[in-house]
Amino acid sequence: MIVSLKELLEILEPIRGKNKVVFTNGCFDLLHAGHVDYLEKAKSLGDLLIVGLNSDSSVRRIKGSKRPIMSQDLRAKVLSSLKAVDYVVIFEEDTPLNLIKRIKPDVLVKGGDWELDKIVGREFVESYGGKVVTIPFVYDISTTKIIEEVLRRYCSTS
């Protein structure tokens, strides 16, 4: 379900402490098998999986002016349709720190390419006894690799 932060906080209020809340975030531009595997494993760490989705303007600041490929509304729709994902909340900032501070997840999850000391929100989550987990990647795939392959196949001059 795609929700605003206000709606999400209202949903979480009565269930906090009764359900283990897992949070992750990302751009999720062109959804692929690596994303799906990662999100399924993140969900297995708790009862509810919340995905913080970078807004279009946030993605542009992080990834450059040619991204995202898909708009935030389309990305949110695809993510919210996955069985593993309970809630999607779009955020405008470059990092999810403010979102993490408001949600106070029991588990904060990032991909295996992140070093623990570089994970935004790690110190905050650990300060109240929450866990921070990295999930190793199984698939050698990324949105950037997909874009590069499409360009190689369809835009080469040879």
PLY file of the C-alpha trace (Angstrom):
ply
format ascii 1.0
element vertex 158
property float x
property float y
property float z
element edge 157
property int vertex1
property int vertex2
end_header
0.00 0.00 0.00
1.29 3.45 -0.89
0.89 5.81 2.07
1.97 9.23 3.25
4.20 9.44 6.30
1.25 10.74 8.32
-0.88 7.75 7.29
1.96 5.35 8.01
2.50 6.72 11.51
-1.23 6.35 12.22
-1.09 2.71 11.03
1.99 1.94 13.13
0.81 3.56 16.36
-1.56 0.79 17.54
0.63 -2.11 16.37
4.03 -0.93 17.56
5.52 -3.45 19.96
3.21 -6.19 18.71
4.78 -6.44 15.26
8.42 -6.27 14.23
8.79 -3.38 11.77
11.47 -3.63 9.07
12.54 -0.61 7.03
14.59 -0.26 3.90
14.91 2.42 1.27
16.08 3.03 -2.24
15.36 4.34 -5.71
14.04 1.05 -7.15
14.05 2.57 -10.62
13.81 -0.47 -12.91
12.66 -3.28 -10.65
14.65 -6.48 -11.23
15.29 -9.91 -9.67
17.93 -8.49 -7.35
15.42 -6.03 -5.90
12.79 -8.73 -5.44
15.21 -11.13 -3.72
16.46 -8.34 -1.45
12.94 -7.23 -0.48
11.81 -10.82 0.21
14.81 -11.34 2.51
14.19 -8.00 4.22
10.56 -8.97 4.87
11.67 -12.27 6.42
13.35 -10.27 9.21
10.03 -9.05 10.65
6.28 -8.75 10.34
5.92 -5.56 8.31
8.20 -4.26 5.56
8.17 -0.54 4.91
10.01 0.74 1.84
11.10 4.36 1.79
11.14 5.33 -1.89
13.29 8.22 -3.08
11.18 10.83 -4.86
11.98 11.76 -8.47
13.83 14.91 -7.40
15.82 12.95 -4.81
16.82 10.33 -7.41
17.97 13.09 -9.80
20.18 14.59 -7.10
21.68 11.19 -6.25
21.87 9.47 -9.66
21.99 12.37 -12.11
19.64 14.25 -14.41
18.77 11.25 -16.61
17.29 9.29 -13.74
14.86 8.05 -12.69
13.68 6.17 -15.75
10.25 5.58 -14.17
8.36 8.22 -12.18
7.92 7.91 -8.43
4.25 7.05 -8.88
5.05 4.17 -11.22
7.91 2.94 -9.04
5.68 3.07 -5.95
2.90 1.17 -7.76
5.25 -1.64 -8.79
6.85 -1.88 -5.33
3.52 -1.87 -3.52
2.32 -4.80 -5.64
5.07 -7.08 -4.35
3.97 -9.64 -1.77
6.92 -8.81 0.49
6.17 -5.08 0.67
3.54 -3.88 3.12
3.91 -0.11 2.81
5.66 2.30 0.46
6.28 5.87 1.56
7.91 8.41 -0.77
10.46 10.81 0.69
11.98 13.97 -0.78
15.30 14.15 1.07
18.54 12.66 -0.24
18.72 10.28 2.73
15.98 8.53 4.70
17.25 9.73 8.10
14.18 11.84 8.93
11.91 8.99 7.84
13.82 6.49 9.97
13.61 8.80 12.99
9.83 9.10 12.60
9.18 5.40 11.90
11.64 3.99 14.47
11.93 0.56 12.83
12.94 -2.51 14.79
15.18 -3.55 11.89
16.94 -1.30 9.38
18.05 -3.14 6.22
20.43 -2.23 3.41
22.10 -4.17 0.62
25.38 -5.96 1.09
27.22 -3.25 -0.84
26.80 -0.92 2.15
29.38 -0.93 4.94
27.67 -0.84 8.34
29.34 2.40 9.36
28.01 4.10 6.19
24.35 3.14 6.66
22.23 6.22 7.24
20.23 5.87 10.45
22.33 3.02 11.87
23.38 4.87 15.03
19.83 6.06 15.67
18.29 2.59 15.26
20.95 0.96 17.42
20.46 3.66 20.10
17.08 2.20 21.08
18.04 -1.47 20.62
17.05 -1.88 16.98
19.05 -4.04 14.60
20.85 -3.04 11.42
21.23 -5.80 8.84
22.92 -5.97 5.44
21.68 -8.48 2.90
24.19 -9.89 0.43
23.28 -9.62 -3.23
22.56 -12.89 -5.03
22.05 -11.48 -8.52
24.69 -9.52 -10.40
22.17 -6.99 -11.70
21.39 -3.31 -11.23
19.36 -0.63 -12.92
22.59 0.90 -14.21
23.63 -2.44 -15.73
20.21 -2.83 -17.37
20.43 0.65 -18.89
23.97 -0.02 -20.13
22.90 -3.31 -21.73
19.92 -1.71 -23.49
22.16 1.04 -24.84
24.77 -1.50 -25.94
22.21 -3.61 -27.78
20.02 -0.96 -29.34
22.11 2.16 -29.64
25.48 0.90 -30.79
26.73 2.21 -34.12
28.08 -1.15 -35.30
0 1
1 2
2 3
3 4
4 5
5 6
6 7
7 8
8 9
9 10
10 11
11 12
12 13
13 14
14 15
15 16
16 17
17 18
18 19
19 20
20 21
21 22
22 23
23 24
24 25
25 26
26 27
27 28
28 29
29 30
30 31
31 32
32 33
33 34
34 35
35 36
36 37
37 38
38 39
39 40
40 41
41 42
42 43
43 44
44 45
45 46
46 47
47 48
48 49
49 50
50 51
51 52
52 53
53 54
54 55
55 56
56 57
57 58
58 59
59 60
60 61
61 62
62 63
63 64
64 65
65 66
66 67
67 68
68 69
69 70
70 71
71 72
72 73
73 74
74 75
75 76
76 77
77 78
78 79
79 80
80 81
81 82
82 83
83 84
84 85
85 86
86 87
87 88
88 89
89 90
90 91
91 92
92 93
93 94
94 95
95 96
96 97
97 98
98 99
99 100
100 101
101 102
102 103
103 104
104 105
105 106
106 107
107 108
108 109
109 110
110 111
111 112
112 113
113 114
114 115
115 116
116 117
117 118
118 119
119 120
120 121
121 122
122 123
123 124
124 125
125 126
126 127
127 128
128 129
129 130
130 131
131 132
132 133
133 134
134 135
135 136
136 137
137 138
138 139
139 140
140 141
141 142
142 143
143 144
144 145
145 146
146 147
147 148
148 149
149 150
150 151
151 152
152 153
153 154
154 155
155 156
156 157
